[in-house]
Amino acid sequence: MYHNLEALRRIPILHVAEALGMRLVKVGGRNWAMKNPDRPREPSSLVLDIKTNRWRRWSGKTQGGTDHGSTLDLVMHIRECSFRDAVDFLTTRFL
């Protein structure tokens, strides 16, 4: 099955984070951070940039070899899944 990967990468990253069940806190004009599960009042090092529609985990922790990227990479990182599973996750929810 053909998927328009660019369309998946253009899905607003905050919508993807919501679909993933991420709890977020605003940390700047255009940035949101995932709440730190160990310290709920503090943001974690995973930051979403709504202007660029990209994310980065500043602590260097990786899941599946990635610590930054597009909406597809975020799904793979949070769900610890394959690229194909990330495509399916986004396609079933947004396209």
PDB file of N, CA, C and O in Angstrom:
ATOM      1  N   MET A   1       0.840  -1.179   0.000  1.00  0.00           N
ATOM      2  CA  MET A   1       0.000   0.000   0.000  1.00  0.00           C
ATOM      3  C   MET A   1       0.886   1.243   0.000  1.00  0.00           C
ATOM      4  O   MET A   1       1.844   1.336   0.767  1.00  0.00           O
ATOM      5  N   TYR A   2       0.555   2.193  -0.867  1.00  0.00           N
ATOM      6  CA  TYR A   2       1.319   3.431  -0.984  1.00  0.00           C
ATOM      7  C   TYR A   2       0.836   4.440   0.054  1.00  0.00           C
ATOM      8  O   TYR A   2      -0.366   4.617   0.247  1.00  0.00           O
ATOM      9  N   HIS A   3       1.757   5.079   0.701  1.00  0.00           N
ATOM     10  CA  HIS A   3       1.421   6.124   1.668  1.00  0.00           C
ATOM     11  C   HIS A   3       2.158   7.395   1.278  1.00  0.00           C
ATOM     12  O   HIS A   3       3.313   7.336   0.857  1.00  0.00           O
ATOM     13  N   ASN A   4       1.517   8.522   1.411  1.00  0.00           N
ATOM     14  CA  ASN A   4       2.161   9.797   1.150  1.00  0.00           C
ATOM     15  C   ASN A   4       2.928  10.192   2.409  1.00  0.00           C
ATOM     16  O   ASN A   4       2.360  10.759   3.342  1.00  0.00           O
ATOM     17  N   LEU A   5       4.218   9.888   2.423  1.00  0.00           N
ATOM     18  CA  LEU A   5       5.034  10.126   3.615  1.00  0.00           C
ATOM     19  C   LEU A   5       5.141  11.604   3.945  1.00  0.00           C
ATOM     20  O   LEU A   5       5.191  11.968   5.120  1.00  0.00           O
ATOM     21  N   GLU A   6       5.177  12.466   2.930  1.00  0.00           N
ATOM     22  CA  GLU A   6       5.252  13.904   3.207  1.00  0.00           C
ATOM     23  C   GLU A   6       3.991  14.382   3.907  1.00  0.00           C
ATOM     24  O   GLU A   6       4.056  15.243   4.784  1.00  0.00           O
ATOM     25  N   ALA A   7       2.852  13.835   3.531  1.00  0.00           N
ATOM     26  CA  ALA A   7       1.596  14.208   4.207  1.00  0.00           C
ATOM     27  C   ALA A   7       1.647  13.776   5.666  1.00  0.00           C
ATOM     28  O   ALA A   7       1.174  14.501   6.541  1.00  0.00           O
ATOM     29  N   LEU A   8       2.210  12.615   5.938  1.00  0.00           N
ATOM     30  CA  LEU A   8       2.339  12.144   7.328  1.00  0.00           C
ATOM     31  C   LEU A   8       3.283  13.036   8.117  1.00  0.00           C
ATOM     32  O   LEU A   8       3.054  13.293   9.299  1.00  0.00           O
ATOM     33  N   ARG A   9       4.336  13.508   7.475  1.00  0.00           N
ATOM     34  CA  ARG A   9       5.296  14.387   8.164  1.00  0.00           C
ATOM     35  C   ARG A   9       4.736  15.784   8.395  1.00  0.00           C
ATOM     36  O   ARG A   9       5.227  16.513   9.257  1.00  0.00           O
ATOM     37  N   ARG A  10       3.712  16.164   7.632  1.00  0.00           N
ATOM     38  CA  ARG A  10       3.101  17.497   7.787  1.00  0.00           C
ATOM     39  C   ARG A  10       1.986  17.528   8.823  1.00  0.00           C
ATOM     40  O   ARG A  10       1.488  18.606   9.146  1.00  0.00           O
ATOM     41  N   ILE A  11       1.586  16.391   9.348  1.00  0.00           N
ATOM     42  CA  ILE A  11       0.565  16.380  10.398  1.00  0.00           C
ATOM     43  C   ILE A  11       1.112  17.193  11.574  1.00  0.00           C
ATOM     44  O   ILE A  11       2.248  16.968  11.991  1.00  0.00           O
ATOM     45  N   PRO A  12       0.337  18.124  12.115  1.00  0.00           N
ATOM     46  CA  PRO A  12       0.841  18.932  13.233  1.00  0.00           C
ATOM     47  C   PRO A  12       1.347  18.041  14.379  1.00  0.00           C
ATOM     48  O   PRO A  12       0.651  17.141  14.848  1.00  0.00           O
ATOM     49  N   ILE A  13       2.557  18.320  14.803  1.00  0.00           N
ATOM     50  CA  ILE A  13       3.215  17.467  15.797  1.00  0.00           C
ATOM     51  C   ILE A  13       2.458  17.430  17.126  1.00  0.00           C
ATOM     52  O   ILE A  13       2.512  16.424  17.832  1.00  0.00           O
ATOM     53  N   LEU A  14       1.758  18.503  17.475  1.00  0.00           N
ATOM     54  CA  LEU A  14       0.968  18.478  18.705  1.00  0.00           C
ATOM     55  C   LEU A  14      -0.205  17.507  18.586  1.00  0.00           C
ATOM     56  O   LEU A  14      -0.590  16.877  19.571  1.00  0.00           O
ATOM     57  N   HIS A  15      -0.768  17.383  17.398  1.00  0.00           N
ATOM     58  CA  HIS A  15      -1.854  16.420  17.187  1.00  0.00           C
ATOM     59  C   HIS A  15      -1.330  14.987  17.309  1.00  0.00           C
ATOM     60  O   HIS A  15      -1.995  14.113  17.866  1.00  0.00           O
ATOM     61  N   VAL A  16      -0.134  14.766  16.782  1.00  0.00           N
ATOM     62  CA  VAL A  16       0.483  13.439  16.885  1.00  0.00           C
ATOM     63  C   VAL A  16       0.778  13.125  18.354  1.00  0.00           C
ATOM     64  O   VAL A  16       0.508  12.017  18.817  1.00  0.00           O
ATOM     65  N   ALA A  17       1.325  14.086  19.076  1.00  0.00           N
ATOM     66  CA  ALA A  17       1.632  13.882  20.498  1.00  0.00           C
ATOM     67  C   ALA A  17       0.359  13.544  21.277  1.00  0.00           C
ATOM     68  O   ALA A  17       0.373  12.680  22.153  1.00  0.00           O
ATOM     69  N   GLU A  18      -0.730  14.226  20.956  1.00  0.00           N
ATOM     70  CA  GLU A  18      -2.005  13.948  21.617  1.00  0.00           C
ATOM     71  C   GLU A  18      -2.467  12.519  21.308  1.00  0.00           C
ATOM     72  O   GLU A  18      -2.916  11.805  22.205  1.00  0.00           O
ATOM     73  N   ALA A  19      -2.360  12.106  20.051  1.00  0.00           N
ATOM     74  CA  ALA A  19      -2.755  10.750  19.664  1.00  0.00           C
ATOM     75  C   ALA A  19      -1.895   9.696  20.360  1.00  0.00           C
ATOM     76  O   ALA A  19      -2.349   8.580  20.610  1.00  0.00           O
ATOM     77  N   LEU A  20      -0.656  10.060  20.668  1.00  0.00           N
ATOM     78  CA  LEU A  20       0.248   9.151  21.370  1.00  0.00           C
ATOM     79  C   LEU A  20       0.007   9.144  22.881  1.00  0.00           C
ATOM     80  O   LEU A  20       0.574   8.317  23.595  1.00  0.00           O
ATOM     81  N   GLY A  21      -0.825  10.053  23.365  1.00  0.00           N
ATOM     82  CA  GLY A  21      -1.103  10.125  24.795  1.00  0.00           C
ATOM     83  C   GLY A  21      -0.029  10.832  25.593  1.00  0.00           C
ATOM     84  O   GLY A  21       0.057  10.671  26.810  1.00  0.00           O
ATOM     85  N   MET A  22       0.795  11.620  24.907  1.00  0.00           N
ATOM     86  CA  MET A  22       1.865  12.346  25.599  1.00  0.00           C
ATOM     87  C   MET A  22       1.270  13.477  26.428  1.00  0.00           C
ATOM     88  O   MET A  22       0.365  14.183  25.983  1.00  0.00           O
ATOM     89  N   ARG A  23       1.791  13.636  27.639  1.00  0.00           N
ATOM     90  CA  ARG A  23       1.398  14.759  28.496  1.00  0.00           C
ATOM     91  C   ARG A  23       2.442  15.844  28.287  1.00  0.00           C
ATOM     92  O   ARG A  23       3.637  15.611  28.470  1.00  0.00           O
ATOM     93  N   LEU A  24       1.981  17.045  27.900  1.00  0.00           N
ATOM     94  CA  LEU A  24       2.897  18.115  27.516  1.00  0.00           C
ATOM     95  C   LEU A  24       2.749  19.344  28.398  1.00  0.00           C
ATOM     96  O   LEU A  24       1.715  19.566  29.028  1.00  0.00           O
ATOM     97  N   VAL A  25       3.816  20.136  28.422  1.00  0.00           N
ATOM     98  CA  VAL A  25       3.817  21.421  29.112  1.00  0.00           C
ATOM     99  C   VAL A  25       4.501  22.424  28.178  1.00  0.00           C
ATOM    100  O   VAL A  25       5.518  22.107  27.562  1.00  0.00           O
ATOM    101  N   LYS A  26       3.940  23.636  28.075  1.00  0.00           N
ATOM    102  CA  LYS A  26       4.511  24.681  27.215  1.00  0.00           C
ATOM    103  C   LYS A  26       5.787  25.208  27.859  1.00  0.00           C
ATOM    104  O   LYS A  26       5.805  25.533  29.046  1.00  0.00           O
ATOM    105  N   VAL A  27       6.854  25.289  27.067  1.00  0.00           N
ATOM    106  CA  VAL A  27       8.148  25.731  27.604  1.00  0.00           C
ATOM    107  C   VAL A  27       8.734  26.900  26.818  1.00  0.00           C
ATOM    108  O   VAL A  27       9.920  27.199  26.960  1.00  0.00           O
ATOM    109  N   GLY A  28       7.954  27.541  26.021  1.00  0.00           N
ATOM    110  CA  GLY A  28       8.435  28.681  25.256  1.00  0.00           C
ATOM    111  C   GLY A  28       7.397  29.076  24.226  1.00  0.00           C
ATOM    112  O   GLY A  28       6.338  28.456  24.130  1.00  0.00           O
ATOM    113  N   GLY A  29       7.701  30.102  23.461  1.00  0.00           N
ATOM    114  CA  GLY A  29       6.760  30.595  22.476  1.00  0.00           C
ATOM    115  C   GLY A  29       6.296  29.560  21.479  1.00  0.00           C
ATOM    116  O   GLY A  29       5.126  29.549  21.095  1.00  0.00           O
ATOM    117  N   ARG A  30       7.193  28.689  21.053  1.00  0.00           N
ATOM    118  CA  ARG A  30       6.816  27.687  20.063  1.00  0.00           C
ATOM    119  C   ARG A  30       7.162  26.262  20.468  1.00  0.00           C
ATOM    120  O   ARG A  30       7.023  25.338  19.667  1.00  0.00           O
ATOM    121  N   ASN A  31       7.605  26.082  21.690  1.00  0.00           N
ATOM    122  CA  ASN A  31       8.047  24.765  22.142  1.00  0.00           C
ATOM    123  C   ASN A  31       7.173  24.188  23.247  1.00  0.00           C
ATOM    124  O   ASN A  31       6.682  24.902  24.121  1.00  0.00           O
ATOM    125  N   TRP A  32       6.998  22.881  23.178  1.00  0.00           N
ATOM    126  CA  TRP A  32       6.287  22.107  24.186  1.00  0.00           C
ATOM    127  C   TRP A  32       7.194  20.964  24.592  1.00  0.00           C
ATOM    128  O   TRP A  32       7.906  20.409  23.755  1.00  0.00           O
ATOM    129  N   ALA A  33       7.178  20.611  25.847  1.00  0.00           N
ATOM    130  CA  ALA A  33       7.998  19.493  26.329  1.00  0.00           C
ATOM    131  C   ALA A  33       7.104  18.429  26.945  1.00  0.00           C
ATOM    132  O   ALA A  33       6.052  18.724  27.512  1.00  0.00           O
ATOM    133  N   MET A  34       7.544  17.195  26.819  1.00  0.00           N
ATOM    134  CA  MET A  34       6.839  16.101  27.470  1.00  0.00           C
ATOM    135  C   MET A  34       7.075  16.233  28.971  1.00  0.00           C
ATOM    136  O   MET A  34       8.185  16.546  29.403  1.00  0.00           O
ATOM    137  N   LYS A  35       6.031  15.993  29.768  1.00  0.00           N
ATOM    138  CA  LYS A  35       6.203  16.063  31.219  1.00  0.00           C
ATOM    139  C   LYS A  35       7.126  14.951  31.675  1.00  0.00           C
ATOM    140  O   LYS A  35       7.085  13.837  31.152  1.00  0.00           O
ATOM    141  N   ASN A  36       7.948  15.261  32.642  1.00  0.00           N
ATOM    142  CA  ASN A  36       8.870  14.294  33.215  1.00  0.00           C
ATOM    143  C   ASN A  36       8.086  13.362  34.129  1.00  0.00           C
ATOM    144  O   ASN A  36       7.512  13.817  35.118  1.00  0.00           O
ATOM    145  N   PRO A  37       8.049  12.050  33.817  1.00  0.00           N
ATOM    146  CA  PRO A  37       7.254  11.143  34.657  1.00  0.00           C
ATOM    147  C   PRO A  37       7.778  11.029  36.086  1.00  0.00           C
ATOM    148  O   PRO A  37       7.014  10.732  37.004  1.00  0.00           O
ATOM    149  N   ASP A  38       9.078  11.263  36.280  1.00  0.00           N
ATOM    150  CA  ASP A  38       9.663  11.177  37.622  1.00  0.00           C
ATOM    151  C   ASP A  38       9.422  12.443  38.439  1.00  0.00           C
ATOM    152  O   ASP A  38       9.341  12.385  39.666  1.00  0.00           O
ATOM    153  N   ARG A  39       9.308  13.582  37.767  1.00  0.00           N
ATOM    154  CA  ARG A  39       9.072  14.872  38.419  1.00  0.00           C
ATOM    155  C   ARG A  39       7.982  15.602  37.641  1.00  0.00           C
ATOM    156  O   ARG A  39       8.292  16.398  36.755  1.00  0.00           O
ATOM    157  N   PRO A  40       6.713  15.348  37.953  1.00  0.00           N
ATOM    158  CA  PRO A  40       5.592  15.864  37.157  1.00  0.00           C
ATOM    159  C   PRO A  40       5.546  17.379  36.984  1.00  0.00           C
ATOM    160  O   PRO A  40       4.913  17.864  36.046  1.00  0.00           O
ATOM    161  N   ARG A  41       6.186  18.124  37.848  1.00  0.00           N
ATOM    162  CA  ARG A  41       6.165  19.585  37.704  1.00  0.00           C
ATOM    163  C   ARG A  41       7.271  20.095  36.793  1.00  0.00           C
ATOM    164  O   ARG A  41       7.345  21.292  36.518  1.00  0.00           O
ATOM    165  N   GLU A  42       8.132  19.197  36.323  1.00  0.00           N
ATOM    166  CA  GLU A  42       9.249  19.590  35.468  1.00  0.00           C
ATOM    167  C   GLU A  42       9.107  18.957  34.088  1.00  0.00           C
ATOM    168  O   GLU A  42       8.646  17.823  33.960  1.00  0.00           O
ATOM    169  N   PRO A  43       9.510  19.705  33.048  1.00  0.00           N
ATOM    170  CA  PRO A  43       9.484  19.115  31.709  1.00  0.00           C
ATOM    171  C   PRO A  43      10.636  18.123  31.532  1.00  0.00           C
ATOM    172  O   PRO A  43      11.663  18.221  32.203  1.00  0.00           O
ATOM    173  N   SER A  44      10.452  17.179  30.630  1.00  0.00           N
ATOM    174  CA  SER A  44      11.533  16.253  30.301  1.00  0.00           C
ATOM    175  C   SER A  44      12.408  16.890  29.224  1.00  0.00           C
ATOM    176  O   SER A  44      12.199  18.045  28.853  1.00  0.00           O
ATOM    177  N   SER A  45      13.370  16.148  28.731  1.00  0.00           N
ATOM    178  CA  SER A  45      14.261  16.671  27.707  1.00  0.00           C
ATOM    179  C   SER A  45      13.712  16.481  26.297  1.00  0.00           C
ATOM    180  O   SER A  45      14.371  16.859  25.329  1.00  0.00           O
ATOM    181  N   LEU A  46      12.515  15.902  26.162  1.00  0.00           N
ATOM    182  CA  LEU A  46      11.906  15.729  24.852  1.00  0.00           C
ATOM    183  C   LEU A  46      11.068  16.965  24.553  1.00  0.00           C
ATOM    184  O   LEU A  46      10.082  17.241  25.237  1.00  0.00           O
ATOM    185  N   VAL A  47      11.475  17.713  23.509  1.00  0.00           N
ATOM    186  CA  VAL A  47      10.851  18.993  23.179  1.00  0.00           C
ATOM    187  C   VAL A  47      10.284  18.948  21.761  1.00  0.00           C
ATOM    188  O   VAL A  47      10.939  18.483  20.828  1.00  0.00           O
ATOM    189  N   LEU A  48       9.052  19.441  21.619  1.00  0.00           N
ATOM    190  CA  LEU A  48       8.394  19.562  20.322  1.00  0.00           C
ATOM    191  C   LEU A  48       8.459  21.023  19.890  1.00  0.00           C
ATOM    192  O   LEU A  48       8.179  21.919  20.686  1.00  0.00           O
ATOM    193  N   ASP A  49       8.828  21.267  18.633  1.00  0.00           N
ATOM    194  CA  ASP A  49       8.873  22.619  18.079  1.00  0.00           C
ATOM    195  C   ASP A  49       7.731  22.737  17.077  1.00  0.00           C
ATOM    196  O   ASP A  49       7.776  22.127  16.008  1.00  0.00           O
ATOM    197  N   ILE A  50       6.709  23.519  17.416  1.00  0.00           N
ATOM    198  CA  ILE A  50       5.534  23.577  16.549  1.00  0.00           C
ATOM    199  C   ILE A  50       5.800  24.377  15.271  1.00  0.00           C
ATOM    200  O   ILE A  50       5.083  24.199  14.286  1.00  0.00           O
ATOM    201  N   LYS A  51       6.797  25.243  15.261  1.00  0.00           N
ATOM    202  CA  LYS A  51       7.092  26.012  14.043  1.00  0.00           C
ATOM    203  C   LYS A  51       7.725  25.121  12.974  1.00  0.00           C
ATOM    204  O   LYS A  51       7.361  25.195  11.801  1.00  0.00           O
ATOM    205  N   THR A  52       8.669  24.285  13.384  1.00  0.00           N
ATOM    206  CA  THR A  52       9.345  23.406  12.423  1.00  0.00           C
ATOM    207  C   THR A  52       8.649  22.055  12.285  1.00  0.00           C
ATOM    208  O   THR A  52       8.965  21.278  11.383  1.00  0.00           O
ATOM    209  N   ASN A  53       7.704  21.777  13.176  1.00  0.00           N
ATOM    210  CA  ASN A  53       6.977  20.504  13.218  1.00  0.00           C
ATOM    211  C   ASN A  53       7.935  19.335  13.425  1.00  0.00           C
ATOM    212  O   ASN A  53       7.782  18.277  12.816  1.00  0.00           O
ATOM    213  N   ARG A  54       8.929  19.541  14.295  1.00  0.00           N
ATOM    214  CA  ARG A  54       9.929  18.523  14.576  1.00  0.00           C
ATOM    215  C   ARG A  54      10.109  18.404  16.079  1.00  0.00           C
ATOM    216  O   ARG A  54       9.568  19.210  16.835  1.00  0.00           O
ATOM    217  N   TRP A  55      10.862  17.410  16.517  1.00  0.00           N
ATOM    218  CA  TRP A  55      11.087  17.171  17.933  1.00  0.00           C
ATOM    219  C   TRP A  55      12.547  16.791  18.153  1.00  0.00           C
ATOM    220  O   TRP A  55      13.254  16.422  17.215  1.00  0.00           O
ATOM    221  N   ARG A  56      12.991  16.887  19.416  1.00  0.00           N
ATOM    222  CA  ARG A  56      14.343  16.485  19.803  1.00  0.00           C
ATOM    223  C   ARG A  56      14.326  16.062  21.262  1.00  0.00           C
ATOM    224  O   ARG A  56      13.639  16.664  22.087  1.00  0.00           O
ATOM    225  N   ARG A  57      15.086  15.026  21.570  1.00  0.00           N
ATOM    226  CA  ARG A  57      15.305  14.628  22.967  1.00  0.00           C
ATOM    227  C   ARG A  57      16.727  15.077  23.296  1.00  0.00           C
ATOM    228  O   ARG A  57      17.699  14.490  22.821  1.00  0.00           O
ATOM    229  N   TRP A  58      16.836  16.118  24.108  1.00  0.00           N
ATOM    230  CA  TRP A  58      18.123  16.747  24.393  1.00  0.00           C
ATOM    231  C   TRP A  58      19.020  15.905  25.289  1.00  0.00           C
ATOM    232  O   TRP A  58      20.234  16.106  25.286  1.00  0.00           O
ATOM    233  N   SER A  59      18.470  14.975  26.050  1.00  0.00           N
ATOM    234  CA  SER A  59      19.298  14.178  26.957  1.00  0.00           C
ATOM    235  C   SER A  59      20.144  13.161  26.217  1.00  0.00           C
ATOM    236  O   SER A  59      21.062  12.577  26.792  1.00  0.00           O
ATOM    237  N   GLY A  60      19.840  12.945  24.936  1.00  0.00           N
ATOM    238  CA  GLY A  60      20.588  11.965  24.168  1.00  0.00           C
ATOM    239  C   GLY A  60      20.034  10.558  24.284  1.00  0.00           C
ATOM    240  O   GLY A  60      20.536   9.643  23.633  1.00  0.00           O
ATOM    241  N   LYS A  61      19.010  10.369  25.101  1.00  0.00           N
ATOM    242  CA  LYS A  61      18.395   9.047  25.200  1.00  0.00           C
ATOM    243  C   LYS A  61      17.732   8.725  23.872  1.00  0.00           C
ATOM    244  O   LYS A  61      17.067   9.574  23.279  1.00  0.00           O
ATOM    245  N   THR A  62      17.913   7.509  23.414  1.00  0.00           N
ATOM    246  CA  THR A  62      17.314   7.132  22.141  1.00  0.00           C
ATOM    247  C   THR A  62      16.435   5.906  22.295  1.00  0.00           C
ATOM    248  O   THR A  62      16.610   5.104  23.212  1.00  0.00           O
ATOM    249  N   GLN A  63      15.511   5.780  21.404  1.00  0.00           N
ATOM    250  CA  GLN A  63      14.669   4.589  21.278  1.00  0.00           C
ATOM    251  C   GLN A  63      14.777   4.206  19.818  1.00  0.00           C
ATOM    252  O   GLN A  63      14.448   5.014  18.950  1.00  0.00           O
ATOM    253  N   GLY A  64      15.213   3.039  19.530  1.00  0.00           N
ATOM    254  CA  GLY A  64      15.324   2.610  18.144  1.00  0.00           C
ATOM    255  C   GLY A  64      16.327   3.409  17.351  1.00  0.00           C
ATOM    256  O   GLY A  64      16.214   3.497  16.128  1.00  0.00           O
ATOM    257  N   GLY A  65      17.309   3.995  18.017  1.00  0.00           N
ATOM    258  CA  GLY A  65      18.364   4.733  17.339  1.00  0.00           C
ATOM    259  C   GLY A  65      18.041   6.164  16.973  1.00  0.00           C
ATOM    260  O   GLY A  65      18.817   6.804  16.263  1.00  0.00           O
ATOM    261  N   THR A  66      16.912   6.688  17.440  1.00  0.00           N
ATOM    262  CA  THR A  66      16.573   8.062  17.076  1.00  0.00           C
ATOM    263  C   THR A  66      16.365   8.921  18.321  1.00  0.00           C
ATOM    264  O   THR A  66      15.871   8.449  19.345  1.00  0.00           O
ATOM    265  N   ASP A  67      16.752  10.194  18.209  1.00  0.00           N
ATOM    266  CA  ASP A  67      16.532  11.134  19.304  1.00  0.00           C
ATOM    267  C   ASP A  67      16.016  12.473  18.787  1.00  0.00           C
ATOM    268  O   ASP A  67      16.010  13.460  19.523  1.00  0.00           O
ATOM    269  N   HIS A  68      15.581  12.513  17.520  1.00  0.00           N
ATOM    270  CA  HIS A  68      15.013  13.724  16.935  1.00  0.00           C
ATOM    271  C   HIS A  68      14.348  13.373  15.618  1.00  0.00           C
ATOM    272  O   HIS A  68      14.528  12.269  15.104  1.00  0.00           O
ATOM    273  N   GLY A  69      13.580  14.302  15.068  1.00  0.00           N
ATOM    274  CA  GLY A  69      13.046  14.080  13.739  1.00  0.00           C
ATOM    275  C   GLY A  69      11.625  14.536  13.527  1.00  0.00           C
ATOM    276  O   GLY A  69      11.136  15.463  14.173  1.00  0.00           O
ATOM    277  N   SER A  70      10.971  13.852  12.596  1.00  0.00           N
ATOM    278  CA  SER A  70       9.632  14.196  12.138  1.00  0.00           C
ATOM    279  C   SER A  70       8.566  13.508  12.988  1.00  0.00           C
ATOM    280  O   SER A  70       8.862  12.858  13.990  1.00  0.00           O
ATOM    281  N   THR A  71       7.327  13.672  12.556  1.00  0.00           N
ATOM    282  CA  THR A  71       6.222  13.013  13.245  1.00  0.00           C
ATOM    283  C   THR A  71       6.369  11.491  13.196  1.00  0.00           C
ATOM    284  O   THR A  71       6.044  10.805  14.165  1.00  0.00           O
ATOM    285  N   LEU A  72       6.853  10.968  12.080  1.00  0.00           N
ATOM    286  CA  LEU A  72       7.080   9.519  11.969  1.00  0.00           C
ATOM    287  C   LEU A  72       8.108   9.049  12.988  1.00  0.00           C
ATOM    288  O   LEU A  72       7.919   8.022  13.640  1.00  0.00           O
ATOM    289  N   ASP A  73       9.194   9.801  13.124  1.00  0.00           N
ATOM    290  CA  ASP A  73      10.238   9.450  14.088  1.00  0.00           C
ATOM    291  C   ASP A  73       9.715   9.526  15.516  1.00  0.00           C
ATOM    292  O   ASP A  73      10.089   8.715  16.363  1.00  0.00           O
ATOM    293  N   LEU A  74       8.844  10.507  15.785  1.00  0.00           N
ATOM    294  CA  LEU A  74       8.279  10.635  17.128  1.00  0.00           C
ATOM    295  C   LEU A  74       7.443   9.404  17.472  1.00  0.00           C
ATOM    296  O   LEU A  74       7.542   8.877  18.580  1.00  0.00           O
ATOM    297  N   VAL A  75       6.632   8.949  16.537  1.00  0.00           N
ATOM    298  CA  VAL A  75       5.820   7.755  16.779  1.00  0.00           C
ATOM    299  C   VAL A  75       6.731   6.552  17.047  1.00  0.00           C
ATOM    300  O   VAL A  75       6.496   5.791  17.986  1.00  0.00           O
ATOM    301  N   MET A  76       7.771   6.384  16.220  1.00  0.00           N
ATOM    302  CA  MET A  76       8.694   5.263  16.434  1.00  0.00           C
ATOM    303  C   MET A  76       9.370   5.357  17.791  1.00  0.00           C
ATOM    304  O   MET A  76       9.566   4.343  18.462  1.00  0.00           O
ATOM    305  N   HIS A  77       9.726   6.566  18.198  1.00  0.00           N
ATOM    306  CA  HIS A  77      10.425   6.787  19.472  1.00  0.00           C
ATOM    307  C   HIS A  77       9.520   6.479  20.668  1.00  0.00           C
ATOM    308  O   HIS A  77       9.911   5.739  21.570  1.00  0.00           O
ATOM    309  N   ILE A  78       8.325   7.042  20.672  1.00  0.00           N
ATOM    310  CA  ILE A  78       7.421   6.889  21.816  1.00  0.00           C
ATOM    311  C   ILE A  78       6.845   5.478  21.885  1.00  0.00           C
ATOM    312  O   ILE A  78       6.773   4.893  22.966  1.00  0.00           O
ATOM    313  N   ARG A  79       6.439   4.932  20.756  1.00  0.00           N
ATOM    314  CA  ARG A  79       5.811   3.607  20.748  1.00  0.00           C
ATOM    315  C   ARG A  79       6.828   2.472  20.646  1.00  0.00           C
ATOM    316  O   ARG A  79       6.470   1.301  20.765  1.00  0.00           O
ATOM    317  N   GLU A  80       8.104   2.823  20.424  1.00  0.00           N
ATOM    318  CA  GLU A  80       9.161   1.822  20.245  1.00  0.00           C
ATOM    319  C   GLU A  80       8.738   0.822  19.167  1.00  0.00           C
ATOM    320  O   GLU A  80       8.719  -0.390  19.385  1.00  0.00           O
ATOM    321  N   CYS A  81       8.398   1.372  17.995  1.00  0.00           N
ATOM    322  CA  CYS A  81       7.890   0.543  16.913  1.00  0.00           C
ATOM    323  C   CYS A  81       8.697   0.759  15.638  1.00  0.00           C
ATOM    324  O   CYS A  81       9.580   1.615  15.585  1.00  0.00           O
ATOM    325  N   SER A  82       8.384  -0.021  14.627  1.00  0.00           N
ATOM    326  CA  SER A  82       9.062   0.068  13.337  1.00  0.00           C
ATOM    327  C   SER A  82       8.505   1.236  12.517  1.00  0.00           C
ATOM    328  O   SER A  82       7.473   1.817  12.854  1.00  0.00           O
ATOM    329  N   PHE A  83       9.207   1.560  11.442  1.00  0.00           N
ATOM    330  CA  PHE A  83       8.760   2.596  10.525  1.00  0.00           C
ATOM    331  C   PHE A  83       7.384   2.234   9.960  1.00  0.00           C
ATOM    332  O   PHE A  83       6.493   3.082   9.899  1.00  0.00           O
ATOM    333  N   ARG A  84       7.218   1.000   9.555  1.00  0.00           N
ATOM    334  CA  ARG A  84       5.944   0.540   8.991  1.00  0.00           C
ATOM    335  C   ARG A  84       4.798   0.702  10.000  1.00  0.00           C
ATOM    336  O   ARG A  84       3.704   1.136   9.639  1.00  0.00           O
ATOM    337  N   ASP A  85       5.057   0.353  11.254  1.00  0.00           N
ATOM    338  CA  ASP A  85       4.035   0.507  12.294  1.00  0.00           C
ATOM    339  C   ASP A  85       3.712   1.984  12.530  1.00  0.00           C
ATOM    340  O   ASP A  85       2.559   2.334  12.783  1.00  0.00           O
ATOM    341  N   ALA A  86       4.729   2.851  12.449  1.00  0.00           N
ATOM    342  CA  ALA A  86       4.506   4.289  12.622  1.00  0.00           C
ATOM    343  C   ALA A  86       3.651   4.838  11.483  1.00  0.00           C
ATOM    344  O   ALA A  86       2.755   5.650  11.710  1.00  0.00           O
ATOM    345  N   VAL A  87       3.929   4.396  10.264  1.00  0.00           N
ATOM    346  CA  VAL A  87       3.121   4.808   9.108  1.00  0.00           C
ATOM    347  C   VAL A  87       1.673   4.363   9.310  1.00  0.00           C
ATOM    348  O   VAL A  87       0.747   5.143   9.089  1.00  0.00           O
ATOM    349  N   ASP A  88       1.479   3.129   9.722  1.00  0.00           N
ATOM    350  CA  ASP A  88       0.121   2.620   9.960  1.00  0.00           C
ATOM    351  C   ASP A  88      -0.584   3.406  11.061  1.00  0.00           C
ATOM    352  O   ASP A  88      -1.763   3.735  10.930  1.00  0.00           O
ATOM    353  N   PHE A  89       0.128   3.708  12.144  1.00  0.00           N
ATOM    354  CA  PHE A  89      -0.442   4.477  13.265  1.00  0.00           C
ATOM    355  C   PHE A  89      -0.955   5.833  12.777  1.00  0.00           C
ATOM    356  O   PHE A  89      -2.092   6.209  13.061  1.00  0.00           O
ATOM    357  N   LEU A  90      -0.116   6.562  12.045  1.00  0.00           N
ATOM    358  CA  LEU A  90      -0.506   7.890  11.582  1.00  0.00           C
ATOM    359  C   LEU A  90      -1.589   7.824  10.510  1.00  0.00           C
ATOM    360  O   LEU A  90      -2.509   8.642  10.507  1.00  0.00           O
ATOM    361  N   THR A  91      -1.487   6.867   9.611  1.00  0.00           N
ATOM    362  CA  THR A  91      -2.460   6.758   8.522  1.00  0.00           C
ATOM    363  C   THR A  91      -3.856   6.459   9.063  1.00  0.00           C
ATOM    364  O   THR A  91      -4.837   7.048   8.609  1.00  0.00           O
ATOM    365  N   THR A  92      -3.946   5.554  10.024  1.00  0.00           N
ATOM    366  CA  THR A  92      -5.267   5.185  10.544  1.00  0.00           C
ATOM    367  C   THR A  92      -5.896   6.316  11.355  1.00  0.00           C
ATOM    368  O   THR A  92      -7.120   6.376  11.474  1.00  0.00           O
ATOM    369  N   ARG A  93      -5.097   7.196  11.904  1.00  0.00           N
ATOM    370  CA  ARG A  93      -5.637   8.272  12.739  1.00  0.00           C
ATOM    371  C   ARG A  93      -5.830   9.590  12.009  1.00  0.00           C
ATOM    372  O   ARG A  93      -6.693  10.383  12.385  1.00  0.00           O
ATOM    373  N   PHE A  94      -5.036   9.836  10.967  1.00  0.00           N
ATOM    374  CA  PHE A  94      -5.047  11.173  10.361  1.00  0.00           C
ATOM    375  C   PHE A  94      -5.359  11.229   8.873  1.00  0.00           C
ATOM    376  O   PHE A  94      -5.742  12.293   8.386  1.00  0.00           O
ATOM    377  N   LEU A  95      -5.217  10.155   8.137  1.00  0.00           N
ATOM    378  CA  LEU A  95      -5.462  10.234   6.681  1.00  0.00           C
ATOM    379  C   LEU A  95      -6.660   9.413   6.277  1.00  0.00           C
ATOM    380  O   LEU A  95      -7.006   9.366   5.097  1.00  0.00           O
TER     381      LEU A  95
END
